């Protein structure tokens, strides 16, 4: 069985109107949220992003914020 001592995970959720980045890790045997950021963006409609540059900015901002702590 695999057992990691320093286990962490990151999630990037691109929703219909916002991007959320989340980072968690193991702390005293429990999952702890280490960073979270939600950034609104112009969204998508009919399966297409309305403004790809706005989406790219929101993704970069969310990830940078979580990395900065």
C-alpha positions as CSV (number, residue, x, y, z in Angstrom):
1,X,0.0,0.0,0.0
2,X,1.3,3.5,-0.9
3,X,1.6,6.0,1.9
4,X,2.7,9.5,1.2
5,X,4.0,11.6,4.1
6,X,3.6,14.9,2.4
7,X,0.5,14.6,0.3
8,X,-1.0,17.6,-1.4
9,X,-3.6,18.3,-4.1
10,X,-4.7,21.2,-6.2
11,X,-8.0,21.8,-8.0
12,X,-8.8,24.2,-10.8
13,X,-12.6,24.6,-11.4
14,X,-13.7,26.5,-14.5
15,X,-17.3,27.2,-13.9
16,X,-19.9,29.1,-16.0
17,X,-19.1,32.5,-14.4
18,X,-16.0,32.0,-12.2
19,X,-12.7,30.2,-11.8
20,X,-11.8,28.7,-8.5
21,X,-8.3,27.4,-7.5
22,X,-7.9,25.3,-4.4
23,X,-4.9,23.8,-2.8
24,X,-5.0,21.3,0.1
25,X,-2.6,19.2,2.0
26,X,-2.3,16.8,4.9
27,X,-2.0,18.4,8.4
28,X,-2.0,16.3,11.5
29,X,-3.6,13.4,9.6
30,X,-6.4,15.5,8.3
31,X,-7.0,17.4,5.1
32,X,-6.4,21.1,5.4
33,X,-7.2,23.8,2.8
34,X,-4.0,25.7,2.3
35,X,-5.2,28.2,-0.2
36,X,-8.4,29.2,-2.2
37,X,-9.2,31.9,-4.6
38,X,-12.3,32.6,-6.8
39,X,-12.2,35.0,-9.7
40,X,-15.2,36.0,-11.8
41,X,-15.0,36.0,-15.6
42,X,-17.3,36.6,-18.5
43,X,-18.3,33.0,-18.7
44,X,-19.4,30.8,-21.6
45,X,-22.6,30.2,-23.6
46,X,-23.6,27.4,-25.9
47,X,-20.3,25.6,-25.1
48,X,-18.1,28.5,-26.1
49,X,-16.1,30.9,-23.9
50,X,-17.3,34.5,-24.4
51,X,-13.9,36.0,-23.9
52,X,-10.8,33.7,-23.9
53,X,-8.5,36.5,-22.8
54,X,-10.7,37.1,-19.8
55,X,-10.7,33.4,-18.9
56,X,-6.9,33.2,-19.2
57,X,-6.6,36.2,-16.9
58,X,-8.9,34.7,-14.3
59,X,-7.0,31.4,-14.4
60,X,-3.7,33.1,-14.0
61,X,-5.0,35.3,-11.2
62,X,-6.6,32.4,-9.2
63,X,-3.4,30.2,-9.5
64,X,-1.1,33.1,-8.6
65,X,-3.2,34.0,-5.6
66,X,-3.2,30.4,-4.2
67,X,0.5,30.1,-4.8
68,X,1.2,33.3,-2.9
69,X,-0.8,32.0,0.0
